[in-house]
Amino acid sequence: MILQSQLDYFKEVGIWYTGIPSLDASIHTSSFKRFLSREEEYKRTFLQSKLNYAFDGYSFFGQEDSLNQGADDKVFTYVLSDFFEPSKQPQEFWPLLKAQVDIIDQIAELEKELLDKINPQLHSFFENQIGHMLSANYYPPNNLNGLRLTSHPDVSLITVFPFGMDEQFQFEMPEGSWQTIGKTDEVICFSGYLLECMTGIKALNHKVEKDGDQDERFSFAYFSIPRPNQKLDLEKEKITSEVYFTRYLSLFD
């Protein structure tokens, strides 16, 4: 149950430390490792431009046309949404897709609890028009300068890290300073750009710093995003899901 103090902090800063123990990420990590170990030609058959559906697909370090990472981001990602036919995803992810059904159910209950406190009218919107996508992220070991992941808000209504977080994750406070979240073994939620568009609660700007030894790391986050071909009732206008995604991507032009 979210406390009033937690709700107030979420509205002000955009992050909710739930206090719920983090879940086991072993299936997610092993599935992603199997995919990453495949030859590059195979992996690139699953590029976002090949799947051509929402944000689903593979992105690699240095890629110029990824929808979910910059060319300078030192990360490899794979996005899987529940809008895309699971059998068409790489077979390496099939155990993950099976395991995440219960995880998404738990995440959705958390999100609905939070949204009910923010605005009860968001509950039916969430139930009828929102789905989920998983962003699987692999940061390889490197000695390069610069951020591992450049600062940005997420496309989501709410982003949930069910497996805890590492020390390198930083988020921006309202006055503009950056705060390190520190390694945590609890479920973390934060505000996305869609929530900002619908409620005025500012999306949490965040980044991943390099660490001292630049060891490899994996992270997994779930995003609640509009289903395709939906009409979204924002604070001041109504737009389609597709227009919303285009508007979000224009933030980085």
Buried (B, 14 or more C-beta within 10 A) or exposed (E): EBEEEBBEBBBEBBBBBBEEEBBEBEBBBEBBEBBBEEEEEEBBEBBBEEBEBBBBBBBBBEBEEBBBBBEEBBBBBBBBBBBBEEEEBBEBBEBBBEBBEEBBEBBBEBBBBBBBBBEEEBBEBBEEBBBBBBBBBBBBEBEEEEBBBBEBBBBBBBBBBBBBBBBBBBBBBEEEEEEEBEEBEBBBBBBBBBBBBBBEBBBBBBBBBBEEEBEEBBBBBBBBBBBBEBEBEBEEEEBBBEEBBEBBEEEEE
